[in-house]
Amino acid sequence: MMAKVGIRDVSKAAGVSVTTVSHALSDVHQARVNPETRRHVQEVAARLGYAPNRLASGLRNQRSYLLGLVSDEIASTPFAGEMVLGAQDAAYERGWLIMLVDSGGNRALEERQVSTLLQHQVDGIVYAKMYHQRLTVPREITGVPVVLLDAEDLDGKVSSVAPDELAAARTAVKELIDAGHRRIGFVNQNEDIPATHGRLQGYHAALAEAGIEYDDDLVTFEVPDVSGGRDGALKLLSLPEPPTGLFCFRDPQALGAYEAAHSLGLRIPDDLSITSIDDFQIISEGLWPGLTTVALPHYEMGRWAVSRLLDEIEDPEKAKAPERLLFECPIVRRGSVAPPRSLSPSDSEQKDASRMNTLPPASEELA
């Protein structure tokens, strides 16, 4: 059996003191070592297979090197699972582990789960939500640093990260405007949450920036699923002057809008352009043509939440000034957007017929 590599072995191989090795490999004190020496020590430690004794370190620092991640439905939902991956990666890179619990939205179960995490002496908790919402940190989460993920603290006492809903909607609508659309419908959702209001504000902002007048008739509020998108799109496309572009609150609604367009004999993007928010790839890549949509940065938000939590654990002064971050959301372009037709074939035929009806009879024209 191979002997365990210790800090003195790294010190000897790197040609530096044990103290220098300790500082270079420490999450807290590595700034005391110049970057070149730090990289050299870290490379030697990796080559030798050195792993720090977290138990001994934890006893010295009174830390468990464990974090709790408390979620409602994230762990059981592929759509938002990237948040968990981002959190795990950030923790692992700094030598920490995450204990994940998922309550499925059961508040009583969540209370028991938090109690169990605290009994395991986690050093901090990421409190995560399936969708962006404002909340007060649950009373049972006490005595440890907390960061909110995909949520905002109503009391403003803890750090938080969430998507920039206004900017995401503005990006999605601007994509349609840049393609030449001026009559743009919005299938919003009907729940009273920050995303509903933020995305409506973003829709307003994009239109205003382009000098397009807002029209209440072009906005509908529907359930945030496929049926809601189908119903909303049918309402908007049945208007006397229907939109040439549709912006949907989320990808499942966009799928419903595709179905509505198909039922009306409209082709995407030839007759109707569609954008959305999510980049739920089962939908956005599965549709034909692919859906142009603004991606919610789940992975990046998960990484940030854990990184911020660890910063607060290692430097408690940071916890005295909570940080509220709204993450940028990039657009993912596929095939659902094209310039609008200036005149559809049916409109063209009607216009030609109208023109013929206004011409004088041949006998009158020759007289």
C-alpha positions in Angstrom: 0.0 0.0 0.0 1.4 3.4 -1.0 2.3 5.7 1.8 0.2 8.8 2.2 1.9 12.0 0.9 2.3 14.6 3.7 3.0 18.3 3.7 6.7 17.7 4.5 7.0 15.6 1.4 5.6 18.5 -0.7 8.0 20.9 1.1 11.0 18.8 0.3 10.0 18.2 -3.4 9.2 21.9 -3.9 12.3 23.1 -2.2 10.4 25.5 0.1 9.5 25.6 3.8 6.6 23.7 5.4 5.0 27.1 6.2 5.2 28.2 2.6 3.5 25.0 1.5 0.8 25.5 4.1 0.1 29.0 3.0 0.2 28.2 -0.7 -2.3 25.4 -0.3 -4.6 27.3 2.0 -7.8 28.9 0.8 -7.4 31.7 3.4 -3.6 32.4 3.5 -2.4 31.7 -0.1 -2.2 35.5 -0.8 0.8 35.5 1.6 2.8 33.6 -1.1 3.8 35.2 -4.4 1.9 33.8 -7.4 4.9 32.1 -9.0 5.8 30.2 -5.8 2.1 29.4 -5.2 1.7 27.8 -8.6 4.9 25.8 -8.2 3.8 24.4 -4.8 0.4 23.6 -6.1 1.8 21.8 -9.2 4.2 19.7 -7.0 1.4 18.8 -4.6 -0.8 17.7 -7.5 2.0 15.6 -9.0 2.7 13.9 -5.7 -1.1 13.3 -5.1 -1.1 15.3 -1.9 -4.5 15.9 -0.3 -4.9 18.1 2.8 -6.2 16.5 6.0 -9.5 18.3 6.2 -10.4 16.6 9.5 -7.3 18.1 11.2 -7.7 21.4 9.5 -11.4 21.5 10.5 -10.5 20.9 14.1 -8.0 23.8 14.0 -10.4 26.1 12.2 -13.6 24.8 13.8 -15.0 24.1 10.4 -16.6 21.0 8.9 -15.9 22.0 5.3 -19.5 21.0 4.5 -22.1 23.3 2.9 -25.8 22.7 2.8 -27.8 23.3 -0.4 -31.5 23.5 0.4 -33.9 23.5 -2.6 -37.6 23.1 -3.3 -37.7 21.2 -6.6 -34.3 21.9 -8.2 -32.6 18.5 -7.6 -35.5 16.6 -9.1 -35.9 18.9 -12.1 -33.5 18.5 -15.1 -34.4 22.0 -16.2 -32.7 23.7 -13.3 -30.2 21.0 -12.3 -27.4 23.0 -13.7 -27.6 25.2 -10.6 -26.6 22.1 -8.5 -23.7 21.3 -10.9 -22.4 24.9 -10.7 -22.6 24.8 -6.9 -20.9 21.5 -6.6 -18.1 22.5 -9.0 -17.4 25.8 -7.1 -17.3 23.9 -3.7 -15.1 21.1 -5.0 -12.5 23.5 -6.5 -12.1 25.0 -3.0 -11.9 21.8 -1.2 -15.5 21.7 0.2 -18.4 19.3 -0.1 -22.1 20.0 -0.5 -24.9 18.2 1.2 -28.0 18.5 -0.9 -31.6 18.3 0.3 -34.7 18.8 -1.8 -38.1 19.2 -0.1 -40.3 19.0 -3.2 -42.0 22.2 -1.9 -43.0 20.6 1.4 -42.4 23.2 4.0 -42.5 20.9 7.0 -40.0 18.5 5.4 -37.7 21.5 4.6 -37.7 22.4 8.3 -36.5 18.9 9.2 -33.9 18.9 6.5 -32.4 22.2 7.6 -32.3 20.9 11.2 -30.4 17.8 10.0 -27.9 19.9 8.1 -27.3 22.0 11.1 -26.8 18.9 13.2 -24.1 17.9 10.7 -22.5 21.2 11.5 -22.5 22.6 8.0 -20.6 25.9 7.8 -23.1 27.6 5.6 -26.3 27.2 3.5 -27.3 28.0 0.0 -31.0 28.4 0.0 -32.2 27.8 -3.6 -35.5 28.2 -5.4 -36.8 26.7 -8.6 -37.8 30.1 -10.0 -37.0 33.7 -9.2 -38.9 34.9 -6.2 -38.7 37.3 -3.2 -38.7 35.8 0.3 -37.7 36.1 3.9 -35.0 33.6 5.0 -36.7 30.8 7.0 -36.4 31.3 10.8 -34.8 27.8 11.3 -31.7 28.8 9.2 -29.8 30.4 12.0 -26.2 30.7 13.2 -24.5 30.1 9.8 -23.9 32.3 6.7 -26.6 32.0 4.1 -26.8 33.0 0.3 -30.0 32.9 -1.7 -30.0 31.3 -5.1 -32.6 32.3 -7.7 -34.2 34.4 -5.0 -34.0 37.8 -3.3 -34.1 38.6 0.4 -37.0 40.9 1.3 -35.1 42.0 4.4 -31.9 42.7 2.5 -29.8 40.9 5.1 -28.2 38.2 3.0 -26.5 38.0 -0.4 -28.5 36.7 -3.3 -28.3 35.9 -7.0 -31.0 35.8 -9.6 -31.5 36.4 -13.4 -31.8 39.9 -14.7 -35.4 39.5 -15.8 -35.8 42.9 -17.4 -32.6 42.7 -19.4 -33.4 39.1 -20.5 -36.8 40.2 -21.9 -35.4 43.2 -23.6 -32.8 41.0 -25.3 -35.5 38.6 -26.6 -37.7 41.4 -27.9 -34.8 43.3 -29.4 -33.9 40.2 -31.4 -37.3 40.5 -33.1 -37.0 44.3 -33.5 -33.5 44.0 -35.1 -35.0 41.5 -37.6 -37.5 44.2 -38.7 -40.6 43.4 -36.7 -42.7 46.3 -35.4 -45.8 44.5 -34.3 -44.7 42.1 -31.6 -47.0 40.1 -29.3 -46.1 39.0 -25.8 -47.4 35.8 -24.2 -46.7 36.5 -20.6 -47.5 34.3 -17.6 -50.3 34.8 -15.1 -48.5 34.3 -11.8 -47.5 37.2 -9.5 -43.7 36.7 -9.3 -40.7 38.9 -10.1 -40.2 37.4 -13.5 -43.7 38.3 -14.7 -43.2 41.9 -13.8 -39.6 42.1 -14.8 -40.1 40.6 -18.3 -43.1 42.9 -18.9 -40.9 45.9 -18.1 -38.2 44.5 -20.4 -40.8 44.2 -23.2 -41.9 47.8 -22.6 -38.2 49.0 -22.6 -37.3 47.3 -25.9 -40.3 48.8 -27.6 -39.6 52.2 -26.2 -36.0 52.1 -27.3 -37.1 51.3 -30.8 -39.8 54.0 -30.9 -42.6 51.5 -31.0 -45.8 52.4 -29.2 -47.0 49.9 -26.6 -50.3 48.2 -27.4 -52.2 46.5 -24.6 -54.0 44.3 -27.1 -50.6 42.6 -28.0 -50.0 41.3 -24.4 -51.8 38.3 -22.9 -51.3 36.6 -19.5 -51.5 32.8 -19.6 -50.6 29.7 -17.6 -46.8 29.1 -18.0 -47.0 25.8 -19.9 -47.6 24.5 -23.4 -51.4 25.0 -23.3 -51.0 28.6 -22.1 -48.6 29.4 -24.9 -51.0 27.8 -27.4 -54.0 29.8 -26.1 -52.1 33.0 -25.9 -50.7 32.7 -29.4 -54.1 31.9 -30.8 -55.6 35.0 -29.2 -52.9 37.3 -30.6 -52.8 35.7 -34.0 -56.6 36.1 -34.3 -56.4 39.9 -33.9 -57.6 41.9 -36.9 -53.9 43.0 -37.3 -51.9 40.1 -35.9 -48.3 40.4 -34.8 -45.5 39.3 -37.0 -43.3 38.4 -34.0 -44.1 36.7 -30.7 -42.1 36.8 -27.5 -43.0 34.1 -25.0 -42.4 34.1 -21.3 -40.8 30.7 -21.3 -39.9 27.8 -23.7 -42.9 25.6 -23.0 -45.2 28.5 -24.0 -43.1 28.9 -27.1 -43.8 25.2 -28.0 -47.5 26.0 -27.6 -47.1 29.0 -29.9 -45.5 26.8 -32.5 -48.5 24.5 -32.3 -50.9 27.5 -32.7 -49.0 28.8 -35.7 -49.1 25.4 -37.3 -52.8 25.1 -36.8 -53.3 28.4 -38.6 -51.1 27.4 -41.5 -48.3 29.8 -40.5 -44.7 28.8 -41.1 -41.9 29.7 -38.7 -40.0 31.9 -39.3 -41.4 32.8 -42.8 -44.8 33.9 -41.5 -44.2 34.3 -37.8 -41.0 34.8 -35.7 -40.8 33.6 -32.1 -38.4 34.2 -29.2 -38.5 33.1 -25.6 -36.6 32.8 -22.4 -35.1 29.6 -20.8 -33.1 27.7 -23.3 -34.7 24.5 -22.0 -32.8 22.4 -24.6 -35.3 19.6 -24.8 -37.6 22.1 -26.3 -35.4 24.8 -27.8 -33.3 22.3 -29.8 -36.1 19.8 -30.3 -38.4 22.2 -32.2 -38.0 22.7 -35.9 -36.8 25.2 -36.7 -34.9 25.6 -33.5 -36.1 28.2 -31.0 -34.1 31.4 -30.5 -34.3 31.9 -26.8 -32.5 33.7 -24.0 -30.7 31.3 -21.7 -31.2 31.4 -17.9 -27.6 31.1 -16.4 -28.4 28.3 -13.9 -24.9 26.9 -13.8 -23.2 30.3 -13.4 -25.7 31.3 -10.6 -25.0 28.1 -8.7 -21.2 28.7 -8.9 -21.6 32.3 -7.8 -23.8 31.4 -4.8 -21.3 28.9 -3.4 -18.3 31.2 -4.2 -19.9 34.1 -2.4 -20.9 31.8 0.6 -17.3 30.6 0.9 -16.0 34.1 0.7 -18.3 35.1 3.6 -17.3 32.0 5.7 -13.6 32.7 5.2 -13.9 36.5 5.6 -16.9 37.3 7.9 -16.5 41.0 7.2 -18.0 40.4 3.8 -21.2 39.1 5.3 -21.8 42.6 6.8 -22.3 44.0 3.3 -24.7 41.6 1.5 -24.4 41.6 -2.3 -27.4 41.4 -4.6 -26.4 40.2 -8.1 -28.7 40.0 -11.1 -27.0 37.8 -13.7 -26.8 38.6 -17.4 -28.7 36.2 -19.7 -27.2 35.4 -23.1 -29.3 34.9 -26.2 -29.0 31.6 -28.1 -29.8 32.1 -31.8 -31.4 29.3 -33.8 -33.9 29.4 -36.6 -37.1 30.9 -35.3 -36.5 34.5 -36.3 -36.5 36.1 -39.8 -37.5 39.5 -41.2 -41.3 39.9 -41.5 -43.0 39.5 -44.8 -44.0 43.0 -46.0 -47.1 41.4 -47.5 -48.4 37.8 -47.2 -49.6 36.0 -50.3 -53.3 36.2 -49.2 -52.9 39.9 -48.6 -51.3 40.4 -51.9 -54.2 38.6 -53.7 -56.7 40.7 -51.8 -54.9 43.9 -52.6 -54.8 43.0 -56.3 -58.5 42.2 -56.3 -59.3 45.5 -54.6 -57.2 47.3 -57.2 -59.0 45.6 -60.1 -62.3 46.6 -58.6 -61.4 50.3 -58.6 -60.4 50.3 -62.3 -62.9 51.8 -64.7 -64.6 49.5 -67.2 -62.7 49.2 -70.5 -65.4 51.0 -72.5 -65.2 54.0 -70.1 -61.4 54.0 -70.3 -61.5 54.1 -74.1 -64.2 56.8 -74.4 
